[in-house]
Amino acid sequence: MAIARFPTALEVASKIRSGETTPTEALHECLERIDRLNPTLNAVIWRDDDAAEARAQGIEAGLATGKPVGPFAGVPITVKDLTPAAGQPVTYGSAGARGEIAPQDELVIAALRRAGFVFCGRTNTPEFGPLPVTENARYGITRNPWDPERSPGGSSGGSAAAVASGMVPVGHANDGGGSIRIPASCCGLVGLKASRWRVPSVTPGWLGMSVEGVVCHSVADAAAILDCISEPNPLVWEQAPAPTRPFSDEVGADPGSMRIALLTTSALGIELDPACRQAVASAGALLESLGHEVYQLDHDLLDPAVVEPFLHVVNTAYGAFDGIDWSRVEPHNAAGRVAGMAVDGLTMIRSLNELRRATYDTVAHWRRDFDVLVTPTMAIEPPVAGEVLAAADEQPDLPPLTVLAMVAFTVPYNVSGQPAISLPLHHSERGLPVGVQIVGAPWGEVELFRLASQVESAAPWRDRHPLLDTIA
């Protein structure tokens, strides 16, 4: 084989530039793996192999002539079906969508295109993205490569299943309440939610609480791709301050001795699965052995008062979807849209003000009381595939307890806008991945990449992959 079974994006890019493989060969290997694995996992829901082939051949020609082709020239990637990409249909995972061809790229897709990636398919997502699992009425259930009876998480679960199974080295994703970090935890991957406004967007999802990114195998991939998609754009309204040097330069840099707080208590009253609690304890012991000052917090920093205004933002966001036959959407989303239509302008302004006030004092803990916070990414192991959507539609006005357990430790940092990364540091007795989340200070990706890469070096995970022969 020209490339390894589970390569990082940087490894594939390096092999292409060295001539060990070509963009076309890399694409063909990924398409073959999709052919073989997707019938079981249902991660990829649309392909245009001809367009992908033409793109790969164009990059190949550019490499031969010295034309600028980007740092990830020829590396295959999938696109999540919530995000428009020129020439591709976008359905938002909904039976009520017409699936019209997008006329132009979302800014993050344009950035990935400039970086040289080859788009080889679109990945499944829950309808419109609010559930933390990947199952819908239009395309069905996406399954976890580690155990097909389990969910890969969501809403970027199609991307995570594709990467974890080796279909592609990296998958586009986005995160409005944990939708990068949760599937990264479920599938044994690295998932970074960058700071609010770090990745430019003309109309950011959930009023800026949703951030674009990827799911991948390594901290180095996460940093290098963030460098590509976070280039300042003078045309957008809001942008995070630019770093003083590329984020890639922080991978392997000495983080120094950091003050690290551990948190395993949820303000929502969620009990942690033993594996999730153990994951944080083991991470704390590792960090202490690396010379950091580690201590346990006895209470959650989340102010439960953020829940109602956050839901106002989520529910009013249904208004951003055009051309939807709302009679065909799933019951929980239909109920969410009705709730959103009841939120008037004054209530929405009050909700945003409440979110700002509720997080102001909380975020002040970072760099004052500690440098980073370590939590479980989720309070539970990956749930059984299909159960969450069924529960959500059975009682569409109430979020299932499983949903709360999956998002309790991720949503707060979408609200506050802080960067957070999930690392695949632990496995349960069932053999399922269990992620550990590290939360940085505002605009603190530098510290995150330094610490995360130190942890990756001390407790590497690159040799742990699902037993694909049992599902292929």
LOGUSE-260159 format. One record per residue: x, y, z of N, C-alpha, C in turn. Coordinates in pm, whole numbers, padded with zeros to 5 digits, always signed. Atoms other than C-alpha are relative to their C-alpha. Layout:
<rs>
XYZXYZXYZ ...
</rs>
This chain:
<rs>
+00085-00119+00000+00000+00000+00000+00088+00124+00000 -00080-00122+00011+00125+00348-00080-00001+00079+00129 +00007-00071-00127+00007+00492+00252-00047-00095+00107 +00036+00087-00112-00044+00342+00596-00150-00008+00015 +00143+00020-00018-00380+00216+00709-00066+00114+00076 +00055-00110-00079-00429+00497+00960+00098+00118+00000 -00099-00109+00004-00207+00785+00842-00056+00130+00054 +00041-00137-00029-00217+01138+00972-00002+00078-00131 +00003-00085+00119-00286+01415+00723+00141+00048-00035 -00136-00045+00025+00070+01542+00765+00086-00111-00061 -00075+00111+00057+00209+01196+00689-00033-00020-00147 +00039+00015+00140+00008+01170+00368+00059+00114-00083 -00055-00116+00072+00111+01522+00266+00150-00018-00024 -00143+00020+00014+00476+01433+00327+00033-00105-00106 -00024+00105+00099+00457+01114+00120-00030+00050-00141 +00031-00055+00132+00297+01305-00168+00112+00093-00046 -00106-00096+00038+00563+01577-00163+00132-00072-00029 -00125+00074+00022+00844+01320-00145-00007-00089-00124 +00016+00086+00117+00702+01129-00442-00025-00146+00033 +00029+00139-00037+00636+00810-00242-00138-00043-00044 +00133+00027+00052+00275+00834-00349-00046+00124-00074 +00055-00113+00074+00059+01064-00563-00138+00033+00053 +00137-00032-00042-00266+01249-00495-00102-00101-00053 +00095+00096+00057-00445+01007-00728+00006-00133+00073 -00012+00126-00072-00306+00700-00552-00059+00012+00141 +00055-00020-00134-00394+00843-00210-00153+00001-00004 +00145-00005+00015-00748+00917-00329-00057-00139-00024 +00052+00133+00033-00795+00569-00476+00000-00091+00122 -00003+00083-00120-00689+00405-00151-00114+00037+00094 +00110-00043-00087-00938+00616+00044-00135-00043-00055 +00127+00041+00059-01220+00544-00199-00021-00151+00014 +00012+00145-00018-01145+00171-00179-00041-00033+00142 +00035+00025-00139-01166+00186+00199-00144+00042+00029 +00141-00039-00015-01495+00375+00181-00090-00109-00058 +00079+00108+00060-01629+00107-00056-00012-00118+00095 -00004+00121-00082-01527-00164+00189-00065+00018+00137 +00042-00018-00138-01615-00009+00526-00133+00073+00016 +00120-00083-00018-01901+00231+00463-00130-00079+00008 +00125+00075-00016-02172-00037+00419-00030-00037+00145 +00020+00031-00142-02118-00123+00787-00016+00126+00083 -00004-00117-00087-02050+00223+00929-00095+00111-00041 +00090-00105+00049-02267+00450+00711+00049+00139+00039 -00059-00130-00033-02031+00743+00758-00010+00099-00116 -00001-00084+00120-02019+00878+00400-00133-00015-00072 +00135+00007+00056-02356+00969+00249-00009+00056-00141 -00001-00052+00139-02253+01130-00084+00143+00000-00050 -00132-00003+00064-01962+01096-00326-00013+00050-00143 -00016-00031+00142-01852+01239-00658+00144-00037-00034 -00135+00049+00023-01554+01025-00748+00066+00068-00119 -00058-00065+00119-01509+01193-01087+00057+00137+00036 -00048-00133-00040-01480+01540-00933+00123-00013+00089 -00116+00020-00086-01240+01410-00668+00122-00041-00083 -00111+00043+00088-01029+01241-00936+00057+00118-00077 -00047-00117+00075-01014+01559-01141+00080+00094+00090 -00071-00085-00096-00909+01756-00833+00139-00059+00030 -00128+00064-00030-00636+01502-00748+00096+00012-00117 -00085-00011+00118-00505+01506-01103+00051+00143-00021 -00042-00139+00011-00499+01886-01105+00111+00033+00097 -00105-00024-00099-00293+01892-00786+00129-00071-00042 -00116+00075+00048-00065+01627-00930+00076+00081-00106 -00062-00082+00105-00003+01848-01233+00067+00122+00060 -00058-00115-00066+00058+02147-01007+00131-00032+00069 -00124+00042-00065+00319+01957-00808+00112-00020-00102 -00100+00028+00102+00495+01855-01129+00058+00128-00060 -00043-00125+00063+00517+02214-01254+00046+00105+00100 -00042-00096-00102+00599+02382-00923-00104+00104+00034 +00108-00093-00031+00264+02557-00901-00036-00010+00148 +00040+00008-00141+00158+02651-00545-00127-00083+00016 +00114+00092-00015-00076+02376-00429-00043-00018+00145 +00040+00005-00139-00093+02420-00052+00074-00106+00079 -00077+00092-00086+00065+02239+00245-00058-00140+00009 +00063+00133-00005-00184+01950+00229-00040-00046-00141 +00028+00032+00140-00168+01905-00148-00026-00148-00019 +00035+00137+00034-00350+01587-00248-00051-00084+00113 +00047+00079-00114-00461+01478+00100-00153-00011-00004 +00147+00015+00003-00815+01331+00094-00064+00045+00132 +00077-00045-00117-01072+01481+00333-00148-00011-00033 +00144-00002+00016-01446+01450+00385-00056+00131+00052 +00069-00122-00042-01693+01737+00433-00129-00038+00071 +00121+00026-00078-01966+01731+00697-00122+00060-00070 +00117-00038+00078-02315+01758+00551-00082+00115+00061 +00063-00123-00045-02403+02071+00748+00059+00122-00069 -00079-00113+00049-02158+02287+00554+00005+00002-00152 -00002-00008+00147-02185+02411+00193+00141-00007-00058 -00122+00007+00080-01909+02320-00052-00042+00010-00146 +00040-00026+00138-01930+02443-00410-00003-00130-00081 +00016+00118+00083-02060+02175-00645-00052-00122+00072 +00050+00113-00077-02187+01951-00365-00140+00030+00053 +00130-00022-00061-02544+01901-00243+00014+00014+00151 +00000-00009-00147-02616+02002+00116-00142-00027+00047 +00134+00041-00045-02905+01835+00297-00018+00019+00150 +00007-00015-00146-02824+01901+00667-00052-00127+00068 +00049+00125-00055-02911+01535+00723-00150-00008+00011 +00144-00011-00018-03278+01619+00677-00078-00052-00120 +00091+00045+00106-03552+01447+00479-00080+00117-00055 +00073-00116+00045-03708+01791+00450+00080+00093-00090 -00085-00085+00084-03415+01938+00254-00003-00048-00144 +00002+00035+00142-03409+01950-00126+00135-00051-00048 -00131+00046+00042-03037+01878-00144+00054+00077-00119 -00046-00081+00112-02958+02167-00375+00152+00010-00002 -00144-00013+00016-02606+02207-00512+00044+00137+00050 -00050-00128-00055-02414+02473-00320+00074+00077-00108 -00068-00078+00104-02303+02758-00549+00140+00043+00039 -00132-00043-00042-01999+02848-00338+00037-00064+00133 -00051+00059-00124-01783+02732-00049-00031+00087+00120 -00013-00067-00128-01831+02824+00312+00148+00035+00018 -00138-00046-00010-01514+03009+00417+00097-00109+00044 -00091+00104-00045-01367+02709+00599+00028-00099-00111 -00021+00092+00111-01418+02490+00293+00094+00062-00103 -00092-00069+00091-01249+02750+00073+00142-00005+00053 -00133+00006-00059-00957+02752+00317+00060-00140-00014 -00048+00137+00019-00930+02372+00306+00036-00027-00146 -00030+00015+00143-00940+02390-00072+00134+00066-00033 -00128-00068+00023-00656+02645-00075+00117-00079+00058 -00105+00080-00062-00458+02415+00154+00036-00123-00082 -00032+00110+00089-00470+02150-00119-00076-00129+00025 +00075+00122-00028-00712+01897+00028-00086-00041-00120 +00088+00056+00103-00909+01669-00206-00128-00047+00069 +00128+00036-00060-01278+01645-00113-00052-00129-00064 +00037+00130+00057-01382+01282-00151-00133-00051+00050 +00132+00044-00043-01729+01271+00003-00055+00090+00109 +00066-00071-00108-01980+01418+00247-00041-00101+00106 +00023+00092-00111-02035+01268+00590-00131+00030+00073 +00129-00005-00066-02348+01197+00787+00004+00086+00126 +00015-00087-00115-02477+01422+01066-00144-00015+00050 +00140-00005-00041-02788+01436+01285-00071+00116-00071 +00076-00104+00070-03062+01643+01122+00022+00136+00066 -00029-00138-00042-02955+02011+01152+00106+00011+00109 -00116-00003-00088-02688+01913+01405-00017+00013+00149 +00005-00024-00144-02831+01959+01756+00025-00122+00087 -00020+00119-00082-02805+01595+01874+00148-00039+00002 -00141+00041-00009-02467+01460+01997+00024-00143-00048 -00016+00129+00067-02515+01138+01796-00025+00023-00148 +00013-00017+00144-02519+01078+01420-00098-00103-00053 +00109+00085+00048-02852+00928+01319-00114+00090-00042 +00109-00081+00052-03136+01067+01112-00091-00084-00087 +00100+00072+00080-03444+00967+00914+00039-00009-00147 -00033-00002+00142-03289+01053+00577+00105-00105-00036 -00112+00088+00035-02965+00851+00583+00018-00116+00096 -00013+00109-00095-02998+00631+00890+00108+00023+00104 -00090-00003-00115-02756+00549+01170+00145-00017-00044 -00143+00019+00015-02380+00602+01159+00052-00074+00123 -00045+00089-00106-02191+00345+01364+00147+00020+00032 -00134-00022-00053-01874+00348+01570+00093-00113-00046 -00093+00105+00044-01574+00163+01420+00051-00090+00113 -00047+00081-00113-01474+00043+01768-00103-00104+00041 +00111+00093-00030-01813-00124+01815-00121+00048-00079 +00110-00048+00083-02079-00093+01543-00136+00005+00069 +00125-00012-00076-02350-00136+01806-00007+00133+00075 -00007-00126-00071-02240+00199+01952+00003+00118-00096 -00002-00123+00080-02267+00557+01830+00140+00058-00007 -00126-00074+00007-01965+00751+01704-00011+00140+00058 +00022-00135-00048-02112+01058+01871-00047+00091-00111 +00047-00097+00097-02217+01373+01694+00023+00141+00050 +00065+00024+00128-02285+01589+01534+00096-00034-00112 -00099+00033+00103-01959+01525+01345+00036-00147+00002 -00026+00143-00014-01995+01150+01393+00033-00069-00131 -00035+00059+00128-01984+01069+01022+00146+00023-00031 -00141-00031+00021-01649+01243+00994+00088-00083+00091 -00082+00075-00095-01516+01075+01308+00005-00148-00035 +00000+00141+00038-01624+00728+01195+00086-00023-00123 -00081+00014+00122-01460+00786+00857+00149+00006+00033 -00142-00014-00035-01130+00894+01015+00045-00117+00087 -00041+00106-00092-01122+00636+01296+00011-00134-00070 -00003+00127+00072-01188+00352+01051+00107-00003-00108 -00104-00006+00102-00914+00469+00815-00049+00031-00139 +00048-00038+00134-01139+00576+00527+00076+00120-00052 -00073-00121+00036-00970+00917+00525+00090+00037+00118 -00088-00038-00111-00684+01067+00729-00054+00111+00087 +00053-00114-00075-00887+01370+00840-00139+00031-00053 +00136-00034+00041-01248+01487+00834-00039+00139+00048 +00054-00129-00040-01402+01833+00832-00109-00021+00104 +00098+00009-00108-01619+01897+01139-00032+00140+00049 +00026-00125-00070-01780+02173+01340-00061-00030+00135 +00028+00024-00141-01869+02219+01705-00079+00116+00058 +00084-00101-00060-02162+02412+01852-00032-00028+00146 +00025+00036-00139-02200+02222+02179+00082-00119+00043 -00084+00117-00024-01934+01953+02161+00016-00087-00122 +00014+00085+00118-01978+01828+01806+00130-00039-00069 -00131+00052+00039-01604+01794+01739+00056-00087+00112 -00062+00069-00113-01494+01687+02087-00072-00130+00035 +00075+00120-00035-01774+01435+02151+00030-00117-00095 -00036+00112+00088-01717+01224+01836+00148-00037+00007 -00141+00034-00020-01342+01252+01890+00015-00093+00120 -00004+00085-00118-01395+01101+02236-00055-00139-00031 +00064+00128+00030-01626+00828+02106+00084-00087-00092 -00070+00074+00105-01391+00730+01823+00152-00004+00018 -00143+00009-00025-01045+00766+01978+00084+00093-00084 -00068-00098+00085-00942+01079+01789+00032+00127+00077 -00027-00134-00051-00809+01428+01851-00104+00095-00058 +00100-00095+00047-01075+01698+01832+00015+00134+00069 -00017-00135-00055-01006+02069+01880-00118+00088-00036 +00090-00112+00022-01274+02330+01925+00081+00126+00023 -00081-00121-00013-01087+02651+01854-00079+00109+00071 +00064-00115-00063-01162+02983+02020-00108+00058-00090 +00100-00072+00077-01468+03178+01915+00070+00103-00090 -00050-00090+00105-01394+03375+01595+00138-00038-00051 -00132+00038+00049-01064+03190+01545-00004-00037-00148 +00016+00040+00141-01186+03038+01217-00104+00092-00062 +00093-00100+00054-01345+03313+01004-00125-00063-00060 +00128+00041+00058-01710+03275+00906-00082+00125-00026 +00085-00115+00031-01947+03517+00737-00118+00004+00095 +00114+00010-00092-02244+03397+00943+00022-00120+00090 -00032+00114-00085-02111+03177+01224-00123-00063+00064 +00114+00072-00055-02348+02910+01351-00023+00030+00146 +00039-00021-00139-02538+02958+01674+00063+00127+00055 -00046-00134-00039-02432+03324+01685+00142-00001+00054 -00140+00004-00038-02065+03237+01716+00036-00109+00098 -00032+00109-00091-02095+02947+01957+00046-00125-00075 -00047+00112+00081-02029+02703+01671+00129+00040-00072 -00133-00026+00056-01671+02677+01543+00034-00112-00099 -00041+00098+00101-01534+02503+01231+00134-00062+00037 -00127+00066-00027-01251+02250+01250+00006-00136-00066 -00016+00135+00053-01156+01886+01194+00007-00099+00114 -00038+00112-00088-01130+01547+01363+00117-00069-00067 -00126+00050+00058-00789+01386+01319+00067-00094+00098 -00071+00098-00082-00531+01145+01460+00102+00061+00094 -00114-00051-00077-00268+01379+01606-00016+00147+00034 -00001-00141-00038-00214+01710+01782+00066+00082-00110 -00068-00072+00108+00024+01809+01501-00094+00029-00116 +00099-00024+00106-00254+01765+01244-00095+00113+00040 +00095-00102-00046-00493+01975+01453+00062+00139-00009 -00067-00130+00003-00238+02256+01480+00024+00047-00143 -00034-00039+00137-00129+02253+01115-00125+00038-00079 +00124-00032+00074-00486+02251+00985-00062+00129+00054 +00049-00127-00054-00586+02530+01224+00077+00116-00061 -00077-00105+00068-00303+02734+01073-00061+00032-00137 +00055-00020+00136-00467+02684+00731-00136+00067+00002 +00139-00047+00003-00826+02763+00826-00023+00124+00084 +00019-00116-00089-00766+03048+01072+00067+00126-00052 -00061-00120+00054-00594+03294+00841-00099+00117+00009 +00091-00115-00016-00740+03642+00913-00070+00035-00131 +00081-00041+00114-01017+03756+00682-00056+00139+00030 +00043-00137-00034-01073+04136+00675-00146+00028-00031 +00138-00026+00040-01425+04096+00538-00103-00045+00104 +00097+00047-00099-01583+03923+00838-00005+00095+00119 +00023-00094-00110-01719+04105+01141+00091-00024+00119 -00070+00029-00125-01539+03923+01421+00118-00094-00028 -00116+00086+00012-01192+03768+01448+00077-00003+00131 -00087+00013-00115-00977+03633+01729+00136+00061-00032 -00133-00055+00026-00635+03794+01771+00092-00106-00060 -00089+00094+00067-00377+03632+01544+00114-00042+00092 -00114+00044-00081-00102+03422+01704+00128+00069-00047 -00127-00065+00036+00253+03555+01707+00083-00088-00094 -00067+00091+00092+00374+03247+01518-00097-00114-00031 +00092+00108+00034+00213+02943+01352-00027-00093+00119 +00033+00094-00107+00030+02706+01585+00084-00126-00011 -00084+00119+00017+00236+02424+01435+00130+00011+00077 -00125-00018-00073+00541+02575+01601-00014-00028+00149 +00022+00025-00142+00382+02518+01942+00001-00149+00031 +00000+00145-00022+00366+02140+01893+00141-00044+00034 -00131+00040-00047+00656+02002+02095+00072+00107+00079 -00061-00106-00080+00735+02337+02256-00025-00026+00148 +00009+00025-00144+00794+02326+02631-00114+00082+00060 +00109-00076-00062+00473+02418+02816+00039+00061+00135 -00037-00044-00133+00665+02486+03136-00081-00075+00105 +00079+00059-00108+00512+02397+03470-00132+00077+00009 +00132-00064+00005+00139+02467+03450-00082-00036+00123 +00097+00027-00107-00131+02492+03715-00124-00059-00066 +00104+00075+00069-00391+02234+03617-00107-00042+00100 +00114+00039-00084-00735+02190+03772-00074-00116-00065 +00080+00114+00047-00926+01861+03741-00144+00018+00044 +00142-00014-00032-01305+01861+03728-00075-00125-00042 +00083+00116+00030-01533+01557+03751-00140+00015+00058 +00132-00029-00056-01842+01724+03897-00081+00081-00099 +00086-00070+00094-02131+01831+03675-00105+00082+00073 +00102-00085-00061-02353+02124+03770-00141-00048-00036 +00131+00053+00039-02636+01940+03592-00036-00125+00079 +00029+00117-00082-02614+01658+03846+00022-00132-00070 -00025+00121+00077-02488+01405+03593+00105-00086+00070 -00097+00094-00056-02317+01097+03740+00092-00050-00109 -00097+00047+00098-01998+00998+03559+00008-00152-00003 -00037+00140+00011-01941+00650+03424+00138-00018+00062 -00131+00022-00061-01646+00495+03609+00117+00023-00095 -00110-00016+00096-01435+00493+03292+00032+00146-00025 -00021-00143+00024-01484+00867+03246+00068+00066+00119 -00066-00051-00121-01388+00941+03604+00145-00046+00004 -00135+00054-00002-01085+00714+03576+00088+00069-00104 -00077-00067+00105-00979+00885+03252+00061+00130+00051 -00049-00127-00053-00947+01219+03432+00105-00025+00110 -00097+00031-00106-00771+01064+03732+00135-00042-00059 -00124+00045+00063-00517+00894+03505+00072+00117-00068 -00060-00118+00065-00464+01215+03309+00065+00090+00104 -00057-00082-00107-00407+01403+03635+00131-00056+00050 -00123+00062-00046-00147+01153+03749+00112+00018-00104 -00099-00019+00106+00029+01175+03411+00052+00143+00001 -00040-00140+00002+00030+01554+03419+00088+00035+00120 -00083-00024-00119+00169+01555+03773+00140-00057-00020 -00131+00061+00024+00447+01319+03665+00083+00081-00099 -00070-00085+00096+00534+01565+03389+00043+00134+00060 -00050-00119-00068+00601+01836+03646-00100+00111+00017 +00102-00103-00014+00270+02022+03652-00062-00005+00141 +00070-00010-00128+00085+02139+03963-00147-00034-00024 +00134+00051+00029-00241+01945+03969-00084-00002+00127 +00090+00010-00114-00539+01980+04199-00143-00021-00048 +00138+00035+00033-00905+01877+04207-00095+00113+00038 +00107-00094-00032-01193+02123+04183-00116-00076+00061 +00110+00070-00066-01485+02036+04407-00137+00042-00053 +00129-00041+00054-01754+02210+04203+00016+00042-00146 -00001-00037+00141-01843+02271+03840+00001+00152-00014 -00004-00145+00025-01775+02616+03697-00119+00046-00083 +00117-00035+00081-02087+02603+03479-00108+00063+00086 +00117-00061-00062-02365+02839+03584-00123-00057-00069 +00117+00059+00064-02688+02642+03520-00094+00103-00062 +00085-00104+00058-02850+02976+03437+00023+00017-00149 -00025-00016+00144-02692+02952+03090-00086-00094-00084 +00069+00103+00079-02909+02655+02988-00115+00060-00081 +00116-00054+00072-03227+02844+02900+00040+00097-00111 -00038-00089+00110-03064+03129+02705+00078-00072-00111 -00069+00078+00103-02839+02877+02526-00102-00069-00091 +00103+00066+00080-03147+02685+02414-00075+00100-00088 +00060-00103+00085-03297+03011+02287+00083+00021-00126 -00088-00016+00116-02995+03051+02061-00012-00119-00094 +00009+00121+00082-03013+02691+01942-00132-00006-00075 +00132+00013+00062-03386+02700+01873-00026+00108-00105 +00021-00104+00101-03389+03033+01691+00086-00025-00124 -00088+00027+00113-03108+02900+01467-00069-00082-00109 +00073+00070+00106-03363+02686+01282-00041+00096-00112 +00036-00099+00100-03451+03008+01104+00106+00022-00106 -00108-00017+00097-03115+02993+00923-00009-00099-00115 +00010+00103+00104-03218+02689+00716-00108+00038-00100 +00092-00039+00107-03377+02780+00383-00047-00122-00078 +00050+00102+00091-03590+02568+00153-00030-00133+00065 +00027+00124-00073-03690+02311+00416-00151-00026+00001 +00138+00043-00018-04018+02119+00405-00014-00044+00145 +00001+00026-00143-04082+02138+00778-00098-00109+00040 +00091+00110-00031-04359+01881+00759+00072-00135+00000 -00074+00126+00012-04091+01618+00693+00117-00011+00097 -00114+00007-00091-03841+01700+00968-00034-00087+00121 +00018+00088-00115-03791+01487+01277-00070+00074+00114 +00081-00067-00103-04021+01555+01576+00078+00090+00094 -00073-00084-00096-03750+01690+01808+00043+00132-00065 -00037-00124+00068-03639+01942+01545-00123+00086-00031 +00124-00076+00020-03997+02038+01463-00038+00073+00128 +00030-00063-00129-04049+02106+01834+00098+00113+00029 -00099-00105-00021-03726+02305+01850-00030+00123-00082 +00033-00114+00086-03831+02521+01558-00120+00077+00055 +00116-00067-00059-04168+02593+01720+00043+00082+00122 -00051-00073-00118-03987+02690+02042+00078+00124-00044 -00077-00114+00049-03754+02914+01842-00087+00111-00053 +00090-00101+00054-04041+03090+01668-00069+00079+00110 +00064-00069-00112-04178+03182+02011+00094+00097+00070 -00098-00089-00063-03858+03368+02106+00001+00131-00077 +00002-00129+00069-03906+03735+02022+00136+00068+00009 -00128-00069+00008-03629+03983+01953+00053+00046+00135 -00044-00047-00131-03621+04130+02302+00049-00115+00087 -00043+00116-00077-03599+03784+02459+00136-00048-00047 -00128+00045+00053-03313+03697+02227+00114+00091+00049 -00103-00092-00048-03118+04009+02324+00028-00024+00148 -00019+00030-00142-03178+03936+02691+00078-00131+00019 -00069+00129-00010-03061+03578+02636+00149+00015-00025 -00142-00021+00029-02735+03690+02479+00069+00074+00114 -00057-00072-00114-02676+03934+02763+00018-00091+00121 -00010+00094-00111-02744+03660+03017+00119-00094-00019 -00113+00088+00027-02490+03433+02848+00132+00072+00025 -00123-00077-00022-02227+03707+02855+00026+00020+00149 -00017-00024-00144-02288+03787+03221+00036-00129+00073 -00021+00127-00070-02296+03421+03325+00140-00054-00018 -00134+00054+00025-01958+03345+03171+00112+00094+00039 -00106-00099-00025-01769+03663+03257+00084-00038+00122 -00074+00032-00122-01676+03570+03613+00060-00141-00006 -00050+00137+00010-01634+03201+03527+00132-00005-00074 -00122+00004+00082-01372+03260+03258+00118+00064+00073 -00108-00067-00073-01174+03477+03499+00086-00097+00081 -00080+00099-00075-01059+03159+03680+00128-00035-00076 -00116+00037+00080-00821+03083+03392+00107+00108+00012 -00119-00084-00016-00472+03232+03437+00002+00074+00135 +00000-00056-00136-00582+03359+03780+00016-00114+00101 -00003+00112-00095-00653+03034+03969+00070-00123-00058 -00066+00112+00068-00521+02783+03714+00022+00039-00145 -00031-00029+00140-00384+02772+03359-00091-00074-00097 +00092+00079+00083-00594+02492+03210-00087-00084+00092 +00093+00086-00071-00888+02279+03317-00009-00133-00073 +00011+00134+00058-00907+01902+03260-00130-00063+00048 +00128+00063-00032-01245+01727+03245-00014-00126-00086 +00036+00101+00100-01394+01414+03091-00064+00072-00118 +00070-00060+00114-01508+01496+02739-00149-00026+00012 +00140+00037-00024-01833+01312+02810-00010-00064+00138 +00022+00063-00130-01986+01184+03133-00028-00149-00014 +00036+00139+00024-02071+00849+02972+00085-00056-00114 -00061+00065+00115-01924+00595+02731-00092+00019-00122 +00084-00015+00119-02050+00602+02370-00132-00078+00014 +00129+00067-00019-02424+00522+02377-00029-00100-00112 +00044+00097+00100-02598+00243+02187-00054+00076-00121 +00043-00068+00123-02655+00345+01825-00151-00009-00016 +00144-00005+00026-03011+00454+01750-00086+00038+00118 +00084-00023-00118-03129+00499+02107-00026+00148+00025 +00017-00141-00034-03076+00875+02138-00103+00066-00090 +00100-00058+00090-03273+00976+01828-00139-00050+00035 +00131+00054-00037-03556+00744+01929-00053+00068+00126 +00043-00066-00124-03565+00899+02278-00035+00145-00024 +00026-00141+00028-03548+01254+02141-00134+00018-00071 +00126-00012+00073-03841+01194+01908-00119-00048+00081 +00109+00046-00085-04045+01014+02171-00050+00111+00092 +00034-00116-00082-04035+01321+02396+00069+00123-00058 -00072-00104+00074-03946+01603+02156+00019+00131+00075 -00014-00125-00075-03988+01881+02413+00104-00007+00110 -00094+00017-00110-03732+01737+02656+00128-00065-00053 -00124+00067+00041-03363+01658+02595+00018-00129+00078 -00023+00125-00073-03292+01292+02681+00115+00014+00098 -00107-00003-00100-03075+01232+02986+00134-00036-00064 -00124+00038+00068-02818+01068+02757+00063+00121-00069 -00052-00120+00065-02786+01393+02562+00067+00090+00102 -00059-00085-00103-02723+01590+02881+00133-00057+00048 -00124+00063-00045-02459+01339+02987+00111+00014-00103 -00101-00012+00105-02283+01373+02653+00051+00142-00014 -00039-00139+00025-02276+01755+02645+00033+00080+00126 -00013-00076-00125-02247+01851+03013+00136+00067+00015 -00134-00055-00017-01871+01912+02995+00051+00071-00125 -00045-00066+00123-01854+02053+02641-00072+00131-00028 +00078-00121+00031-02135+02309+02603+00052+00125+00069 -00042-00124-00065-01997+02551+02865+00106+00079-00077 -00112-00070+00065-01695+02631+02648-00034+00044-00142 +00057-00065+00117-01901+02695+02338-00062+00132+00041 +00060-00123-00050-02087+02951+02547+00109+00102+00032 -00105-00093-00040-01768+03104+02688+00094+00034-00115 -00086-00024+00116-01584+03077+02355+00143-00043+00018 -00138+00041-00027-01272+02918+02504+00040-00119-00088 -00046+00117+00075-01056+02668+02312+00001-00122+00090 +00000+00125-00075-01087+02305+02419+00032-00115-00095 -00042+00112+00084-00937+01982+02289-00028-00131+00071 +00020+00134-00054-01036+01619+02340+00113-00089-00048 -00110+00090+00032-00750+01369+02354-00039-00144+00036 +00040+00141-00022-00791+00986+02328+00093-00071+00097 -00097+00048-00100-00613+00900+02653-00042-00126+00072 +00047+00109-00085-00826+00620+02794-00092-00092-00080 +00097+00095+00054-01028+00309+02709-00074-00065+00116 +00081+00063-00104-01310+00154+02908+00024-00151+00001 -00011+00146-00006-01335-00212+03012-00064-00064-00123 +00060+00051+00124-01555-00258+02702+00091+00017-00120 -00089-00027+00111-01263-00144+02490-00037+00123-00080 +00044-00120+00070-01435+00182+02393+00088+00120+00037 -00079-00119-00031-01238+00508+02365-00073+00092+00098 +00052-00099-00096-01285+00763+02643+00091+00122-00007 -00081-00119+00018-01166+01115+02575+00014+00082+00127 -00026-00097-00107-01016+01367+02816+00006+00137-00064 +00005-00135+00055-01089+01734+02753+00093+00093+00078 -00082-00106-00060-00837+02012+02817-00054+00133-00050 +00060-00129+00033-00984+02362+02827+00102+00110+00028 -00097-00108-00014-00761+02664+02770-00064+00132+00035 +00045-00136-00026-00787+03027+02863-00051+00064-00129 +00045-00067+00123-00952+03270+02619+00114+00021-00097 -00099-00011+00107-00761+03260+02289+00129-00073+00037 -00117+00068-00054-00528+03010+02459+00041-00125-00074 -00041+00119+00076-00458+02765+02177+00149-00030+00015 -00144+00023-00014-00084+02815+02226+00027-00095+00116 -00020+00087-00117-00092+02663+02576-00059-00139-00024 +00062+00130+00026-00329+02389+02460+00089-00088-00086 -00082+00081+00089-00105+02274+02176+00129-00043+00068 -00122+00039-00071+00205+02279+02395-00027-00114+00098 +00031+00102-00100+00042+02079+02672-00049-00129-00066 +00055+00119+00065-00151+01842+02444+00109-00081-00070 -00107+00074+00068+00161+01756+02243+00094-00064+00101 -00080+00063-00105+00354+01692+02564-00068-00127+00050 +00076+00117-00045+00079+01456+02678+00004-00110-00107 -00004+00099+00109+00072+01285+02337+00134-00072-00004 -00132+00061+00000+00446+01226+02357+00019-00094+00118 -00017+00081-00121+00426+01088+02711-00091-00122+00002 +00099+00110+00000+00118+00868+02651-00056-00016-00141 +00042+00003+00141+00101+00804+02273-00118-00093-00023 +00119+00079+00034-00217+00671+02121-00001-00045-00146 +00004+00023+00144-00122+00634+01753-00002-00146-00038 +00003+00143+00033-00092+00255+01774-00130-00066+00043 +00128+00056-00043-00447+00210+01906-00107+00031-00104 +00102-00016+00105-00711+00155+01637-00103-00110+00012 +00101+00106-00004-01035-00038+01600+00041-00122-00082 -00030+00123+00072-01016-00399+01484-00088-00008-00123 +00085-00014+00119-01144-00328+01136-00032-00133-00065 +00026+00128+00065-01116-00689+01022-00130-00063+00051 +00124+00057-00053-01415-00766+01244-00123+00066-00059 +00118-00067+00057-01638-00519+01060+00008+00013-00150 -00016-00019+00144-01498-00513+00707-00055-00120-00077 
</rs>
